[in-house]
Amino acid sequence: MCCSPGGQDGRQVVGFDCSGLTVYAFARAGVRLPRLAADQAGVGTRIPASAGYKALKPGDLVFFGYIPARDSSIYHVGIYLGDGQMINAPRPGKPVRIDPVSSMGGFAGGARVL
């Protein structure tokens, strides 16, 4: 019984928003994350935007913000895959997909949770 309030196991999940995807994926690995992307930035070891994409490792959370240096402005989170790519739930009702990290503006760094 994963991470949903109703205790669903995931078989009936039909879509995610960005932070819902990260909560679900990390819960499957036994890690509990806060629900909101901005709050997830405070978990684990923070990787500053100034370090660039090359500082990220597969499995890291990758963040985007209106004001990248201010965690409270983070509006989006993905899961870094490596080679500049991330697993991205662009918005509810859209399929989860693989996108370049550079496809979104406001790169705000990452967090190494595992």
Residue pairs with C-beta under 8 A, 6 or more apart in sequence:
1 7
1 8
1 9
2 8
2 9
2 10
2 24
2 27
2 28
3 23
3 24
3 27
3 32
4 13
4 24
10 24
10 28
13 24
15 89
15 92
15 93
15 94
15 95
15 96
16 24
16 89
16 92
16 96
17 89
17 91
17 92
18 37
18 76
18 77
18 78
18 88
18 89
18 90
18 91
19 33
19 35
19 36
19 37
19 40
19 77
20 35
20 89
21 79
21 87
21 89
21 96
22 33
22 37
22 40
22 61
22 77
22 78
22 79
23 33
23 34
23 35
25 79
25 87
26 32
26 33
26 113
27 33
29 114
31 113
31 114
33 40
33 43
33 113
34 40
34 42
34 43
37 63
37 74
37 75
37 76
37 77
38 65
38 71
38 72
38 73
38 74
38 75
40 61
40 63
40 77
40 111
41 61
41 63
41 71
41 74
41 77
41 108
41 109
41 111
42 71
42 111
43 61
43 111
43 113
44 61
44 111
44 112
44 113
44 114
45 111
45 112
46 109
46 110
46 111
47 55
47 56
47 60
47 109
47 110
47 111
47 112
48 109
49 68
49 69
49 107
49 108
49 109
50 109
51 109
53 84
53 101
53 102
53 107
55 110
56 62
56 80
56 82
56 101
56 110
57 80
57 82
57 112
58 80
58 81
58 82
59 79
59 80
59 112
59 113
59 114
60 79
60 80
60 110
60 111
60 112
60 113
61 77
61 78
61 79
61 80
61 110
61 111
61 113
62 77
62 78
62 79
62 80
62 86
62 101
62 107
62 109
62 110
63 71
63 74
63 76
63 77
63 107
63 108
63 109
63 110
63 111
64 74
64 75
64 76
64 77
64 104
64 105
64 106
64 107
64 108
65 71
65 73
65 74
65 75
65 106
65 108
66 73
66 75
66 106
67 73
67 106
68 106
68 107
68 108
68 109
69 108
71 108
73 108
74 108
75 106
76 104
76 106
78 86
78 87
78 88
78 89
78 99
78 101
79 86
79 87
80 86
80 101
80 110
81 87
81 98
84 100
84 101
84 102
85 98
85 99
85 100
85 101
86 98
86 99
86 100
86 101
87 96
87 97
87 98
88 96
88 97
88 98
88 99
88 103
88 104
89 96
90 97
90 99
101 107
